[in-house]
Structure formats: C-alpha cells, structure tokens
C-alpha cells in the first residue's frame, strides 16, 4: 500500500497514485489537500473511489485550479473508509522557476564580469539553493514517521518562503 504525489512541470496539476486495495470487501478511498500550515485547501468535493483486491492503483490528476493556492507546499492525505492511510507533500514552485528564468536571462544579457552581473548570479544561486533544500526537506518528510513530518514540512516551507522573498516583486511573472 502506497501513496505517491508529484507536481506536473507546469504546476497545473498534482498527479496522485494510490495503491490500496481491500482484500475481502470494497473500500472507499478519498483524498484531501492541505497547505503547509495543515489547513484544507481543496475547493472541490473530495474525490472518491471504490477500491477492491482487483481494482489496482488509483490514478487521479488533481488540478491546481481546484485548490485555494497555486504555489507552495501541498500535502495530499489519503483515507480508506474515513481512516487516514498516508500523507505525502509536494512543492508547487513555478513562481520561483519564473523568477530564476528572469535572472538567468539577465545573466545571458550581461556583457561583462561586473558587480551587477555578480549580484544577479549571487541572487539566482541563493534562490536555487533555497529551492533545492526545500525540495529535499519535502522528500525527507515523505519517508519519515508521522512525528517528524511536520518538522520537515515547516523547514521546507521556511526555505520556500525565503526563496520567494529573495525573488521579491522585481522578478515579474508571479513573483
């Protein structure tokens, strides 16, 4: 039994794969979505599936437009007959990707090795390090026991928030 979640490259959906089955009877599988603070962000009725021993994995593309947030950490929680089975988190970071693209374009256009170019490179490096570190914290949250999940999610959210802060409003797109 397992739950897997992954954000699409365009941040338009979260791909959910739930591999649960009921050996003797059918069971009801549902999902919820939470933000980094643990608050519900699902704007639709929870998707519901019937699983049996022969049904195989359930694949569900949750549209980000069905959530109350478009960027940040999303935790998907799976339930069988109302009992929580698992929770996995994913980072929607297209807003920061947009910022990094703008900074990279500035670096490409830079014709010299001057202080302006150095500061743009340093900013891009800081954002990338924060983003990669946030992603790693979420990977850790997805493999540790229940008591440590919240700490890793908080750590990932702090790093993501700091990366957004470094991006500031000068990046364009959604920054």
Secondary structure as UniProt FT lines:
FT   STRAND          2..7
FT   TURN            9..10
FT   STRAND          13..19
FT   STRAND          27..34
FT   TURN            36..37
FT   STRAND          48..51
FT   TURN            53..55
FT   STRAND          58..63
FT   HELIX           64..66
FT   STRAND          72..80
FT   TURN            81..82
FT   STRAND          83..92
FT   HELIX           94..109
FT   HELIX           115..141
FT   TURN            142..143
FT   HELIX           146..167
FT   HELIX           169..171
FT   TURN            173..174
//
